[in-house]
């Protein structure tokens, strides 16, 4: 399963827009210093969107967010953008 990864520094209230040419699984994880100290996996929150081509994800708080797109297609076309709060 091919994957696409991106890392974004976002603020609470921002909206991430993810568009894919195929139905995908989309995961957003927040990487924060506090999360690495308290979590066994090193992430505070995991936001998951299943079986979608387009996702609009509201970011709950400031942090560095990792975007992971898992696709069944080897020729995935995608875009990741965000709208500031």
C-alpha positions in Angstrom: 0.0 0.0 0.0 1.7 3.2 -1.1 1.9 6.1 1.4 2.3 9.9 1.2 3.6 11.8 4.2 3.7 15.5 5.1 4.6 17.5 8.2 2.8 20.8 8.9 3.1 23.3 11.7 -0.5 24.4 12.4 -2.5 26.5 14.9 -5.8 25.6 16.6 -8.7 26.5 14.4 -6.8 25.9 11.1 -8.5 23.6 8.6 -6.4 21.0 6.6 -7.9 20.1 3.2 -6.7 16.8 1.8 -7.8 15.8 -1.7 -6.9 12.4 -3.4 -7.7 10.9 -6.8 -8.6 7.6 -5.1 -10.4 6.6 -1.9 -7.8 6.6 0.8 -7.2 6.3 4.5 -6.0 9.6 6.0 -4.3 10.0 9.4 -3.2 13.1 11.2 -1.1 12.8 14.3 0.2 15.6 16.5 3.8 15.6 17.5 4.4 17.7 20.6 7.0 17.6 23.3 4.3 17.0 25.9 3.0 14.1 24.0 6.4 12.4 23.7 6.7 12.6 27.5 3.2 11.2 28.4 2.4 8.9 25.5 4.0 5.5 24.8 3.6 6.1 21.0 4.9 9.7 21.1 1.8 11.4 19.7 -1.0 13.3 21.5 -3.9 12.9 19.1 -4.6 10.7 16.1 -7.3 11.9 13.8 -8.4 9.3 11.3 -10.5 9.5 8.1 -11.5 6.3 6.4 -12.5 5.6 2.8 -12.6 9.3 1.6 -11.3 11.2 -1.5 -11.6 14.6 0.2 -11.3 15.5 3.9 -11.6 18.8 5.8 -10.0 18.4 9.2 -10.3 21.1 11.9 -7.1 21.3 14.0 -7.9 21.4 17.7 -4.6 23.0 19.0 -1.2 24.3 17.9 1.5 21.8 17.1 3.4 20.0 14.4 0.9 17.7 12.6 1.9 14.7 10.5 -0.3 13.8 7.6 -0.3 10.2 6.3 -2.2 9.1 3.3 -2.5 5.4 2.6 -3.7 4.5 -0.9 -4.5 1.3 -2.7 -3.3 2.9 -5.9 0.3 3.2 -7.1 -0.6 6.3 -9.1 -2.2 8.5 -6.4 -2.6 12.2 -7.2 -3.1 14.3 -4.1 -3.0 17.8 -2.6 -2.6 18.9 1.0 -3.5 22.5 1.8 -4.6 24.4 4.8 -6.7 27.4 5.6 -5.6 29.6 8.5 -8.0 30.3 11.3 
